[in-house]
Amino acid sequence: MPAPSVSFEFFPPKSLPASFRLWDCVQTLAPLDPSFVSVTYGAGGTTRKLTHEAVEAITKTTDLNVAAHLTCVDATRAQTLEIAQTYKAAGVSHIVALRGDPPKGAHSFQPNPDGFDGSIDLTRALADRGFVVTVGAYPETHPDATNAQACIDHLKAKIDAGATRAITQFFFEADTFLRFRDACADAGITAPILPGILPVESWSGVQRFAKACGAHIPALLQDAFDRAEGTDSADLLATAHATELCDDLCAEGVDHLHFYTLNKPELTRDICHALGITPKTALQNVA
């Protein structure tokens, strides 16, 4: 079975030490020849400038295909499209279009009166302007959705609006993704759906993430990480769990994996190596 292709998600640094961590992450993972890398957008659009700076820096100093996250939170249509055009001017034509989380202190998403209604509207506008658009997908029910079918219907609407692929929220069991993939196929979705993989750097942090997005944690996994957290075996458990998860997905025909790196590359690198994804090239065009 051939090794899958991969992509990596980074987030923009908010300090000088964090900038060094991001660059170390890029240097560590670039040799694995990712199909693309993406840079996130902070909740409520709080990292707009930082995201743009990180995207531009990676684009200028490496040969990596960079995708910029873009949300429609707390911005007018004109402001959002202006940001998109600055990416295009910097040589970035791939955007991960998301509704975005509500600003801090807000309990739900409220569109700007002059802004996009949500990710479907944003996707259509970007696709109409020639961008390659990736969107998010939820293999488990989104906290704001009425049921699982509503998530699939929403994804199909985004694909119909011009998105070319989707990346899922993270999950802990292969069957979670496989059932979702089958349901999407039954709904007529033919665009690639990339499973999002979150290596467990911090079990307490992952539990917070899971609670926020509605990701189910199996009892056996909960017990294993509860016992391992803070010990020398925690990274071994994280590597073993993620590798087994990815192996199970690949055995079912998955040919691309998207890793949420949290700007901590070592676990992602080790998991990729365990899957047979080995360094192909050195980082190119370093300024």
HUFENWO-V517367 format. One record per run of one state. SS is the DSSP state (H for helix, E for strand, L for the rest). FROM is the first residue (numbers start at 1). TO is the last residue. If there is no record, write none. Layout:
BEGIN
[[SS FROM TO] [SS FROM TO]]
END
This chain:
BEGIN
[[L 1 4] [E 5 10] [L 11 15] [H 16 30] [L 31 35] [E 36 39] [L 40 42] [H 43 45] [L 46 47] [H 48 61] [L 62 65] [E 66 71] [L 72 76] [H 77 89] [L 90 93] [E 94 98] [L 99 118] [H 119 128] [L 129 131] [E 132 137] [L 138 147] [H 148 160] [L 161 164] [E 165 170] [L 171 173] [H 174 186] [L 187 191] [E 192 197] [L 198 202] [H 203 213] [L 214 218] [H 219 228] [L 229 233] [H 234 251] [L 252 255] [E 256 260] [L 261 264] [H 265 274] [L 275 287]]
END
